Amino acid sequence: MANDDYILGLSFVEFEDLALKLGLTGLILFMVFIIWNLGKESKAGRYGMMWLFLGLGVGFVGFIAKGIIQKLLGIE
């Protein structure tokens, strides 16, 4: 790719990085909504809702933690 490729005033790499972050944030928020709705529809209660978020949310919590650890160690 040439360095003169621009999308919405951003270079292609900047646009790609921004779109990835926004897309994954939206996907994670949607997954949180799905877990919350699953708990509400099944009438899980507080304790059940906690276990739903703990069990089903571990995947994206690990994904977020990986990004934070990479940023802290500077290995991005």
C-alpha positions, 0 to 999 in steps of 0.5 A: 500500500502506498503512503498516500492512501487516505480514508476520511482524512486518516491514513489507511493504517490509522483508519484500520486501527480506529475501525478495529478498536471501535468495532471490537468495542461495539462487539464487546458491548453487544456481548454484554447486552446478550449476557444481561438479556440472557440472565433477565429472560431466565430470571437468574437473579443476582447470584445467577447473573454474577455467574453468567457474567463471570463464566461468559465474560471471561473471554472478552475480559481476557482479550481486553487484559491482553491489550492492556498488558501489551500496551504496558510492556510496550510490545504492541 
